[in-house]
Amino acid sequence: MPEPVGAVAIARNEGERLQRCLRSLVGACPRVVYVDSGSTDGSVEFALALGVEVLELDLSKPFSMARARNAGLARLRELMPEARRVQLVDGDCELAEGWLDRAQAWLDQHPETVAVCGRRRERFPEKSVYNRLCNLEWNTPVGRARSCGGDVLMRVAPLVAAGGYNETLIAGEEPELCLRLRQAGGFIDRIDAEMTRHDAAILSFGSWWKRTLRGGYGAMDVFTRLRGQLPEADVPFHHLTTSAISWTDRWLLLLVLAMGFFAYLLGAPGLAVGVLLAVGLWFFQAFRIGWGVRRRAASLPDAMAYGFFTMLGKWAQRIGQRRYLRDVKAGKVIQIIEYKS
């Protein structure tokens, strides 16, 4: 018989997306806790009307998804001390029918697994290229994983023993937690099953840019904290962080050197040769990335768009990295970066 499971959903001004989320959880879990981070869209009132336990975070402290998840887990343990597993869900996601049965069965059969996740799909990929990029981003390989996302079924005991999520992180909190869970001997599994429908609602370039910038900011935070404590390959976001530096700062240096070198050889026309060489290398890398994900993409154009925006996003990530370093140097309290309107 599956062990008792409760659910924790977190959100801030997710409106109709949160309503779908909570309805899907109420029908699947005996106890649901909703943690609200200062919503002004009626989310709290809707959750209460649905019979969900609501926890409103103290507005005097900085919000973070990690803080919300920890608070929700603590409240769930008070209300349902018998819960041995917790389904964590972001408020813009809807739990797929049958997911909990599949995930519970997996944990029953794999006692070494502490967290299990499945396929997260975008609800409206047709609305924007940015939504389609998210849909492809979530389509990661099945099997043993280094980390999970915000939607995951976890065993409560190892989650508590690890100290929960790091509340000072505004992004990247899942890989950092999963690192500690794996260091304690646990495993993270991704199974071939529909888990959630995610409504990214990224309908403009500005929203996509800000989301990508936030990712660079959070990745730099985690990378900076753990660098030097672990082998490079084990540090979360090592590749993302160094790649963003390589394809912005170092790429600009290459551009200048190429222009200078070919100008020395060919005169003024050499400037154009140097630019074409550096820009051509940039587009070749975008093509390589797109070609590498073509089998996971809905279409070849989507795969190529993924490659292009991955390369373009490195500039947003680098700006996020620099903003993080600036904030740390200034002693600023790290604040969540919102990208949805």
C-alpha positions, 0 to 999 in steps of 0.5 A: 500500500502506498505511503501517505502523501501530502502536497505543497503548492507555492505561487505568487499572483498566478491567477487561473494557473493556480486555480488549475493547480489546486484543483488537480491536487485536491483530487489527488492528495488527502491534504494540500497546503498552499503557500502564498507569497504576497499575491494580490489576485485573489489566490488566497481567497480561492484556495480557502474556498476550495478547502485548501490549507493556506499559509501566507508568508511574512511580507517583511522577509524576502520571498523565494521559492525555497522559503515557500517550499520549506514553510509549506513542508513544515505546515504539512508535517504539522497537519499530517505528521503521518505523511512520508512523501510530499508532492511539491508543485509550482503554482503555474503547473497542473498535476497530471492524472495518474502521476501520483500512482506512477510515482508512488509505485516507483518509490515503493520499488526503489527504496534508494530513490529519494525524489522522482519526477516525470515529464513536465509539458507546456500547456500552450506551446502554440502561443509563443516561441518562448513557451515552445523553448520551455517545452523543450527545456523540460524534455530531459532524459529518463533515468538517474538524474543529477537534479529535479525541477520544482515539480517532484515527489520526495520522501519527507525524511531525507528532505528534512534530514538534508535541511530542506531548500536553501532559502537564500537562493532566488533560483537554482535551489533544486540542483543545490538541494539535490546535490545534498540529497545525493551526497547523503546517498540518495538518488534522483530519478526521472521516469517516463510518465506525464507529471505536470502541465506547465503554463509558462505564459512567456509571451514577450521577448522581455519576459523571456530575457528577464527569466534568462537573466534570473537564471544566470543570477541564480546559477552564479549564486550557487556556482560561487558558493560551491566552487572549490568545495567540489570537483568542477564536474560536480558543481551545479551550473558549472557548465552554464556559468562558464559557457556564458562567460566564454560566449560573451566576454571571451567571444568579444575578445576573439572578435577584437583579436580577429578584426585586428589580425585580419586588418593587419594582413588585409587592411580595411577589408580584414575588419569585415573578415574578422567580424564574419569569422567571429559571428560565423562561429557564434551561429555555428555553435547555435546550429550545433545546439539546435541539431543536438536537440532535434530529436526531442523537439517538435520540429526542426525549426523549433530545434534551431530556435532553441539553439539560437535562443540558447546562444542569445540567452548567454548574454542575459545570463552574463548580465545576471551573473554580473548583477549578482556579483555587484549585489554581493559586493554592495552587501545587498539582500538578494531578492527574487527576480519576477519575469511574469506580468 
